[in-house]
Amino acid sequence: MEILAWIRFIAGAIFMIIGLLMFILEVFGAFRFKYVLNRMHSAAMGDTLGIASSLIGLILMCGFSFTSLKLFLIVVFLWLASPTSSHLIAQLEVVTNEDHSQYEHVNLDEIGEDE
């Protein structure tokens, strides 16, 4: 039984380290990119994956109990809320930005002809 507890602990620690690395990459991407939509994409993806990995690691370390059920529900909520909110922020930036020099108009008919 003790070996199973160690395996659970090591798997949880690995997930928490992956979550920490995702947070580090998120911060690096948020400061590295120059355009606001690239920064937002980096922050949203890092946030979603980092929090999910960290909470999965906590679920594994905690064991399967009522607490782990609550942590799982938090993961589900964040996986639904974070991409939705980042999409709304991106849409707001595109609509309110008067300088359209950073956007490229893509004609879908021309894309189909190239293939």
N, CA and C atoms as a LAMMPS dump frame, in Angstrom:
ITEM: TIMESTEP
0
ITEM: NUMBER OF ATOMS
345
ITEM: BOX BOUNDS ff ff ff
-5.0000000000000000e+02 5.0000000000000000e+02
-5.0000000000000000e+02 5.0000000000000000e+02
-5.0000000000000000e+02 5.0000000000000000e+02
ITEM: ATOMS id mol type element x y z
1 1 1 N 0.817 -1.199 0
2 1 2 C 0 0 0
3 1 3 C 0.858 1.26 0
4 2 1 N 2.02 1.185 0.6
5 2 2 C 2.881 2.362 0.651
6 2 3 C 3.43 2.707 -0.731
7 3 1 N 3.665 1.707 -1.557
8 3 2 C 4.161 1.976 -2.911
9 3 3 C 3.104 2.733 -3.714
10 4 1 N 1.846 2.394 -3.54
11 4 2 C 0.775 3.093 -4.24
12 4 3 C 0.71 4.561 -3.819
13 5 1 N 0.945 4.838 -2.56
14 5 2 C 0.952 6.225 -2.078
15 5 3 C 2.119 6.999 -2.682
16 6 1 N 3.28 6.356 -2.807
17 6 2 C 4.435 7.014 -3.429
18 6 3 C 4.197 7.273 -4.91
19 7 1 N 3.575 6.331 -5.585
20 7 2 C 3.282 6.516 -7.012
21 7 3 C 2.307 7.68 -7.189
22 8 1 N 1.296 7.746 -6.332
23 8 2 C 0.345 8.857 -6.374
24 8 3 C 1.032 10.185 -6.103
25 9 1 N 1.948 10.197 -5.14
26 9 2 C 2.682 11.42 -4.797
27 9 3 C 3.571 11.863 -5.952
28 10 1 N 4.291 10.937 -6.558
29 10 2 C 5.188 11.279 -7.664
30 10 3 C 4.394 11.764 -8.88
31 11 1 N 3.279 11.093 -9.197
32 11 2 C 2.448 11.531 -10.322
33 11 3 C 1.873 12.924 -10.047
34 12 1 N 1.439 13.18 -8.83
35 12 2 C 0.931 14.504 -8.478
36 12 3 C 2.005 15.573 -8.564
37 13 1 N 3.214 15.231 -8.107
38 13 2 C 4.321 16.186 -8.185
39 13 3 C 4.682 16.487 -9.636
40 14 1 N 4.643 15.483 -10.505
41 14 2 C 4.935 15.697 -11.927
42 14 3 C 3.9 16.632 -12.548
43 15 1 N 2.62 16.417 -12.248
44 15 2 C 1.587 17.309 -12.772
45 15 3 C 1.746 18.728 -12.236
46 16 1 N 2.13 18.865 -10.974
47 16 2 C 2.315 20.211 -10.422
48 16 3 C 3.528 20.898 -11.039
49 17 1 N 4.581 20.16 -11.337
50 17 2 C 5.747 20.738 -12.01
51 17 3 C 5.387 21.155 -13.428
52 18 1 N 4.59 20.343 -14.123
53 18 2 C 4.13 20.715 -15.466
54 18 3 C 3.308 22.001 -15.392
55 19 1 N 2.449 22.111 -14.386
56 19 2 C 1.662 23.333 -14.208
57 19 3 C 2.543 24.544 -13.943
58 20 1 N 3.586 24.369 -13.129
59 20 2 C 4.515 25.458 -12.852
60 20 3 C 5.248 25.882 -14.113
61 21 1 N 5.673 24.915 -14.922
62 21 2 C 6.348 25.239 -16.182
63 21 3 C 5.412 25.968 -17.14
64 22 1 N 4.154 25.591 -17.152
65 22 2 C 3.191 26.285 -18.007
66 22 3 C 3.011 27.734 -17.551
67 23 1 N 2.997 27.971 -16.243
68 23 2 C 2.88 29.339 -15.744
69 23 3 C 4.107 30.163 -16.119
70 24 1 N 5.292 29.553 -16.055
71 24 2 C 6.518 30.261 -16.442
72 24 3 C 6.483 30.616 -17.92
73 25 1 N 6.068 29.668 -18.764
74 25 2 C 5.963 29.951 -20.196
75 25 3 C 4.905 31.02 -20.477
76 26 1 N 3.841 31 -19.708
77 26 2 C 2.786 32.007 -19.874
78 26 3 C 3.327 33.402 -19.595
79 27 1 N 4.057 33.556 -18.512
80 27 2 C 4.624 34.856 -18.165
81 27 3 C 5.642 35.288 -19.22
82 28 1 N 6.477 34.36 -19.671
83 28 2 C 7.459 34.668 -20.701
84 28 3 C 6.761 35.114 -21.987
85 29 1 N 5.704 34.42 -22.381
86 29 2 C 4.974 34.785 -23.592
87 29 3 C 4.255 36.112 -23.458
88 30 1 N 3.73 36.399 -22.282
89 30 2 C 3.018 37.662 -22.086
90 30 3 C 3.958 38.854 -22.186
91 31 1 N 5.214 38.697 -21.79
92 31 2 C 6.169 39.794 -21.9
93 31 3 C 6.926 39.79 -23.223
94 32 1 N 7.021 38.661 -23.866
95 32 2 C 7.811 38.54 -25.094
96 32 3 C 7.076 39.051 -26.318
97 33 1 N 5.799 38.725 -26.448
98 33 2 C 5.05 39.107 -27.638
99 33 3 C 4.724 40.599 -27.609
100 34 1 N 4.676 41.196 -28.799
101 34 2 C 4.425 42.629 -28.885
102 34 3 C 2.948 42.959 -29.113
103 35 1 N 2.244 42.103 -29.819
104 35 2 C 0.862 42.39 -30.174
105 35 3 C -0.074 41.857 -29.09
106 36 1 N -1.129 42.608 -28.814
107 36 2 C -2.002 42.304 -27.675
108 36 3 C -2.713 40.954 -27.835
109 37 1 N -3.104 40.579 -29.042
110 37 2 C -3.797 39.303 -29.208
111 37 3 C -2.849 38.128 -29.001
112 38 1 N -1.589 38.274 -29.39
113 38 2 C -0.616 37.213 -29.118
114 38 3 C -0.363 37.08 -27.621
115 39 1 N -0.277 38.193 -26.939
116 39 2 C -0.09 38.154 -25.491
117 39 3 C -1.273 37.496 -24.794
118 40 1 N -2.459 37.861 -25.259
119 40 2 C -3.657 37.31 -24.646
120 40 3 C -3.766 35.807 -24.889
121 41 1 N -3.391 35.371 -26.091
122 41 2 C -3.435 33.94 -26.4
123 41 3 C -2.459 33.174 -25.511
124 42 1 N -1.279 33.716 -25.339
125 42 2 C -0.296 33.07 -24.468
126 42 3 C -0.813 32.987 -23.032
127 43 1 N -1.395 34.063 -22.552
128 43 2 C -1.897 34.075 -21.18
129 43 3 C -3.08 33.123 -21.006
130 44 1 N -3.967 33.079 -21.981
131 44 2 C -5.154 32.219 -21.856
132 44 3 C -4.783 30.741 -21.914
133 45 1 N -3.924 30.373 -22.853
134 45 2 C -3.531 28.966 -22.968
135 45 3 C -2.71 28.52 -21.753
136 46 1 N -1.78 29.368 -21.335
137 46 2 C -0.975 29.021 -20.166
138 46 3 C -1.799 28.943 -18.904
139 47 1 N -2.748 29.834 -18.789
140 47 2 C -3.633 29.841 -17.627
141 47 3 C -4.467 28.567 -17.568
142 48 1 N -5.056 28.204 -18.692
143 48 2 C -5.916 27.026 -18.725
144 48 3 C -5.119 25.752 -18.452
145 49 1 N -4.019 25.576 -19.154
146 49 2 C -3.233 24.352 -18.974
147 49 3 C -2.503 24.322 -17.634
148 50 1 N -2.001 25.469 -17.185
149 50 2 C -1.268 25.507 -15.922
150 50 3 C -2.153 25.212 -14.719
151 51 1 N -3.318 25.844 -14.68
152 51 2 C -4.225 25.61 -13.556
153 51 3 C -4.769 24.185 -13.585
154 52 1 N -5.094 23.7 -14.785
155 52 2 C -5.616 22.331 -14.886
156 52 3 C -4.557 21.32 -14.443
157 53 1 N -3.321 21.489 -14.873
158 53 2 C -2.262 20.554 -14.472
159 53 3 C -2.005 20.612 -12.972
160 54 1 N -1.975 21.82 -12.425
161 54 2 C -1.742 21.956 -10.986
162 54 3 C -2.869 21.324 -10.172
163 55 1 N -4.097 21.554 -10.588
164 55 2 C -5.213 20.986 -9.835
165 55 3 C -5.308 19.472 -10.004
166 56 1 N -4.949 18.95 -11.167
167 56 2 C -4.909 17.491 -11.334
168 56 3 C -3.837 16.899 -10.424
169 57 1 N -2.704 17.594 -10.32
170 57 2 C -1.673 17.148 -9.381
171 57 3 C -2.168 17.152 -7.943
172 58 1 N -2.92 18.171 -7.563
173 58 2 C -3.491 18.21 -6.21
174 58 3 C -4.524 17.111 -6.006
175 59 1 N -5.31 16.81 -7.045
176 59 2 C -6.288 15.721 -6.939
177 59 3 C -5.576 14.406 -6.689
178 60 1 N -4.484 14.177 -7.422
179 60 2 C -3.745 12.921 -7.234
180 60 3 C -3.102 12.847 -5.858
181 61 1 N -2.565 13.968 -5.38
182 61 2 C -1.937 13.965 -4.061
183 61 3 C -2.955 13.829 -2.939
184 62 1 N -4.122 14.425 -3.128
185 62 2 C -5.16 14.406 -2.103
186 62 3 C -5.844 13.048 -2.011
187 63 1 N -5.853 12.316 -3.096
188 63 2 C -6.602 11.065 -3.117
189 63 3 C -8.008 11.335 -3.621
190 64 1 N -8.731 10.287 -3.865
191 64 2 C -10.069 10.449 -4.403
192 64 3 C -11.061 10.58 -3.259
193 65 1 N -11.513 11.819 -3.04
194 65 2 C -12.435 12.119 -1.954
195 65 3 C -13.361 13.248 -2.405
196 66 1 N -14.117 13.782 -1.47
197 66 2 C -15.004 14.886 -1.783
198 66 3 C -14.214 16.137 -2.168
199 67 1 N -13.048 16.306 -1.565
200 67 2 C -12.178 17.429 -1.907
201 67 3 C -11.698 17.329 -3.348
202 68 1 N -11.34 16.123 -3.78
203 68 2 C -10.9 15.959 -5.163
204 68 3 C -12.044 16.192 -6.143
205 69 1 N -13.266 15.884 -5.744
206 69 2 C -14.421 16.185 -6.59
207 69 3 C -14.589 17.69 -6.753
208 70 1 N -14.409 18.435 -5.681
209 70 2 C -14.506 19.887 -5.766
210 70 3 C -13.389 20.46 -6.645
211 71 1 N -12.174 19.926 -6.518
212 71 2 C -11.077 20.379 -7.367
213 71 3 C -11.342 20.061 -8.83
214 72 1 N -11.94 18.914 -9.105
215 72 2 C -12.279 18.557 -10.48
216 72 3 C -13.328 19.512 -11.049
217 73 1 N -14.308 19.892 -10.243
218 73 2 C -15.318 20.84 -10.699
219 73 3 C -14.714 22.215 -10.978
220 74 1 N -13.697 22.599 -10.208
221 74 2 C -12.983 23.848 -10.478
222 74 3 C -12.263 23.76 -11.814
223 75 1 N -11.623 22.618 -12.1
224 75 2 C -10.945 22.418 -13.39
225 75 3 C -11.946 22.547 -14.529
226 76 1 N -13.099 21.916 -14.405
227 76 2 C -14.114 21.983 -15.466
228 76 3 C -14.583 23.415 -15.66
229 77 1 N -14.829 24.136 -14.571
230 77 2 C -15.274 25.519 -14.685
231 77 3 C -14.221 26.374 -15.375
232 78 1 N -12.954 26.219 -14.985
233 78 2 C -11.895 27.028 -15.593
234 78 3 C -11.674 26.675 -17.056
235 79 1 N -11.841 25.408 -17.424
236 79 2 C -11.695 25.015 -18.827
237 79 3 C -12.815 25.608 -19.674
238 80 1 N -13.955 25.907 -19.078
239 80 2 C -15.044 26.53 -19.829
240 80 3 C -14.964 28.06 -19.787
241 81 1 N -14.573 28.629 -18.667
242 81 2 C -14.626 30.08 -18.492
243 81 3 C -13.427 30.801 -19.103
244 82 1 N -12.237 30.257 -18.974
245 82 2 C -11.045 30.969 -19.434
246 82 3 C -11.014 31.172 -20.945
247 83 1 N -11.248 30.153 -21.78
248 83 2 C -11.265 30.414 -23.221
249 83 3 C -12.399 31.334 -23.653
250 84 1 N -13.538 31.246 -22.992
251 84 2 C -14.661 32.113 -23.338
252 84 3 C -14.341 33.564 -23.032
253 85 1 N -13.784 33.821 -21.868
254 85 2 C -13.45 35.205 -21.515
255 85 3 C -12.333 35.75 -22.392
256 86 1 N -11.337 34.938 -22.723
257 86 2 C -10.266 35.426 -23.599
258 86 3 C -10.789 35.698 -25.008
259 87 1 N -11.744 34.903 -25.476
260 87 2 C -12.343 35.162 -26.78
261 87 3 C -13.099 36.49 -26.775
262 88 1 N -13.838 36.768 -25.714
263 88 2 C -14.57 38.028 -25.633
264 88 3 C -13.625 39.219 -25.562
265 89 1 N -12.523 39.081 -24.856
266 89 2 C -11.542 40.169 -24.782
267 89 3 C -10.902 40.385 -26.15
268 90 1 N -10.597 39.313 -26.873
269 90 2 C -10.021 39.44 -28.215
270 90 3 C -11.001 40.1 -29.17
271 91 1 N -12.254 39.728 -29.08
272 91 2 C -13.272 40.326 -29.942
273 91 3 C -13.419 41.818 -29.632
274 92 1 N -13.358 42.182 -28.37
275 92 2 C -13.441 43.586 -27.983
276 92 3 C -12.245 44.363 -28.529
277 93 1 N -11.063 43.783 -28.505
278 93 2 C -9.873 44.459 -29.012
279 93 3 C -9.966 44.661 -30.512
280 94 1 N -10.445 43.67 -31.231
281 94 2 C -10.556 43.777 -32.685
282 94 3 C -11.596 44.83 -33.064
283 95 1 N -12.706 44.866 -32.356
284 95 2 C -13.782 45.814 -32.69
285 95 3 C -13.38 47.247 -32.356
286 96 1 N -12.699 47.461 -31.244
287 96 2 C -12.391 48.827 -30.811
288 96 3 C -11.065 49.351 -31.337
289 97 1 N -10.236 48.522 -31.969
290 97 2 C -8.948 48.97 -32.484
291 97 3 C -9.168 49.7 -33.804
292 98 1 N -8.762 50.971 -33.853
293 98 2 C -8.936 51.748 -35.071
294 98 3 C -7.768 51.572 -36.029
295 99 1 N -6.631 51.113 -35.547
296 99 2 C -5.47 50.888 -36.394
297 99 3 C -5.519 49.451 -36.904
298 100 1 N -5.983 49.273 -38.124
299 100 2 C -6.137 47.935 -38.689
300 100 3 C -4.916 47.502 -39.492
301 101 1 N -3.769 48.14 -39.263
302 101 2 C -2.582 47.782 -40.035
303 101 3 C -2.029 46.416 -39.63
304 102 1 N -2.391 45.937 -38.449
305 102 2 C -1.871 44.652 -37.987
306 102 3 C -2.718 43.483 -38.461
307 103 1 N -3.857 43.767 -39.086
308 103 2 C -4.737 42.709 -39.564
309 103 3 C -4.527 42.506 -41.052
310 104 1 N -4.696 41.304 -41.478
311 104 2 C -4.585 40.988 -42.89
312 104 3 C -5.918 40.433 -43.362
313 105 1 N -6.436 41.021 -44.451
314 105 2 C -7.707 40.555 -44.996
315 105 3 C -7.454 39.277 -45.787
316 106 1 N -8.172 38.227 -45.474
317 106 2 C -8.013 36.948 -46.146
318 106 3 C -9.292 36.646 -46.906
319 107 1 N -9.167 36.427 -48.201
320 107 2 C -10.298 36.059 -49.029
321 107 3 C -10.344 34.533 -49.132
322 108 1 N -11.41 33.921 -48.687
323 108 2 C -11.485 32.472 -48.655
324 108 3 C -11.542 31.868 -50.042
325 109 1 N -12.04 32.621 -51.024
326 109 2 C -12.076 32.095 -52.398
327 109 3 C -10.665 31.938 -52.96
328 110 1 N -9.767 32.847 -52.611
329 110 2 C -8.385 32.756 -53.088
330 110 3 C -7.65 31.59 -52.428
331 111 1 N -7.984 31.27 -51.213
332 111 2 C -7.338 30.149 -50.536
333 111 3 C -7.709 28.844 -51.227
334 112 1 N -8.953 28.682 -51.62
335 112 2 C -9.402 27.472 -52.301
336 112 3 C -8.786 27.311 -53.672
337 113 1 N -8.466 28.417 -54.355
338 113 2 C -7.866 28.353 -55.691
339 113 3 C -6.417 27.94 -55.637
340 114 1 N -5.701 28.262 -54.541
341 114 2 C -4.279 27.957 -54.437
342 114 3 C -4.031 26.458 -54.331
343 115 1 N -4.961 25.723 -53.841
344 115 2 C -4.759 24.291 -53.64
345 115 3 C -5.02 23.549 -54.866
